[in-house]
Amino acid sequence: MEDDPRFAEFVAERANALLRYGYALSGNPHDAADLTQEALVRLHRAWARVRRKEDPERYTKAIMARLHISAWRRRRREQLTWALPETPIEDVLPSDADQELWQALEGLPRKQRAVLVLRFYEQLHDSEIAGVLGISQGTVRSHASLGLAKLRSAIAHRTPARRSAP
């Protein structure tokens, strides 16, 4: 298969946006990089078909959302344990104002998180989210409702404690 220069242009233009999207899905810069890399590998395999018939970025984001969910399915059966590092690893995190929301978002189940990211970060409609995740529109609405309720509850429980601090 001959390399298409348009693929390289697409990657150069959209890789950072895809990486940010991966971070929104996973909440972890390392997982975001893995999601982005694997999605671009799969896009490259399908490039000839995708660039003619579909929006390459949308196709790549759909791959990333599905990879994120399937990774969760594989990991939920594993019990990983390890000793914590003696010194914390400092990653670039969202601003202090957004930190509370990101922490609450990390506590959501993966499907609920994926639905909320696709709805509010990607601004997709329920039908589009259903297509990306391979679930029904009713399931999308259910996950969104449950996820938002859990976010509200988590933030409400954290907010009073923070306000009472001197």
Secondary structure as UniProt FT lines:
FT   HELIX           5..26
FT   HELIX           29..53
FT   HELIX           56..75
FT   TURN            76..77
FT   HELIX           96..106
FT   HELIX           110..116
FT   HELIX           117..121
FT   HELIX           126..133
FT   HELIX           137..164
//
